[in-house]
Amino acid sequence: MASPFGDSKAAPGGNLLSDELRRAAELQRAARERQRQTLQLQRESILSHKTSNPARRAALEAALAHVEAQLQAID
């Protein structure tokens, strides 16, 4: 017997499956944007540190390179 609500995969006037795919794509885009913002904040924080300690400076440079590589991977 046919469902009174129609096909569970497609509703009249819209495709449920494509709506789900669109929503999944939007969630992924939003997650990437949040990750990008987090990495940009980390980058700004690293750049704001000032130190004369060579070991600390090297650690900051390595952290900056890591964050920038992650930013490039997102793009």
PLY file of the C-alpha trace (Angstrom):
ply
format ascii 1.0
element vertex 75
property float x
property float y
property float z
element edge 74
property int vertex1
property int vertex2
end_header
0.00 0.00 0.00
1.28 3.46 -0.88
2.09 5.86 1.89
-0.25 8.85 2.15
2.87 11.00 2.54
4.37 9.93 -0.78
7.80 8.51 -1.42
10.12 8.77 1.58
13.05 9.70 -0.71
11.31 12.56 -2.50
8.57 14.89 -1.40
6.37 16.87 -3.79
8.07 20.12 -4.64
11.50 19.04 -3.42
13.99 16.23 -3.25
14.64 15.06 0.30
17.91 13.39 -0.64
19.33 16.50 -2.29
18.18 18.57 0.69
20.14 16.24 2.96
23.20 16.50 0.73
22.90 20.28 0.65
22.63 20.37 4.44
25.67 18.07 4.81
27.67 20.28 2.45
26.65 23.38 4.41
27.68 21.73 7.69
31.07 20.83 6.20
31.52 24.37 4.89
30.65 25.80 8.31
33.08 23.43 10.02
35.87 24.45 7.62
35.10 28.12 8.26
35.24 27.60 12.05
38.52 25.73 11.66
39.90 28.55 9.48
38.88 31.15 12.07
40.48 29.12 14.87
43.72 28.79 12.92
43.74 32.50 12.08
43.33 33.33 15.78
46.20 30.97 16.62
48.33 32.62 13.93
47.59 36.09 15.32
48.39 34.90 18.83
51.73 33.44 17.74
52.63 36.62 15.85
51.81 38.76 18.90
54.41 37.01 21.08
57.69 38.81 21.42
60.70 37.06 22.85
64.46 37.33 22.86
64.89 33.69 23.89
66.21 31.83 20.82
64.61 28.52 21.84
61.24 30.15 22.38
61.55 32.03 19.09
62.31 28.78 17.25
59.27 27.13 18.85
57.07 30.05 17.82
58.42 29.90 14.25
57.70 26.18 14.10
54.20 26.70 15.47
53.57 29.47 12.95
54.74 27.25 10.08
52.45 24.46 11.28
49.41 26.76 11.55
50.08 28.28 8.13
50.39 24.79 6.58
47.02 23.86 8.10
45.47 27.05 6.70
46.78 26.24 3.24
45.43 22.67 3.51
41.95 24.05 4.25
42.03 26.32 1.21
0 1
1 2
2 3
3 4
4 5
5 6
6 7
7 8
8 9
9 10
10 11
11 12
12 13
13 14
14 15
15 16
16 17
17 18
18 19
19 20
20 21
21 22
22 23
23 24
24 25
25 26
26 27
27 28
28 29
29 30
30 31
31 32
32 33
33 34
34 35
35 36
36 37
37 38
38 39
39 40
40 41
41 42
42 43
43 44
44 45
45 46
46 47
47 48
48 49
49 50
50 51
51 52
52 53
53 54
54 55
55 56
56 57
57 58
58 59
59 60
60 61
61 62
62 63
63 64
64 65
65 66
66 67
67 68
68 69
69 70
70 71
71 72
72 73
73 74
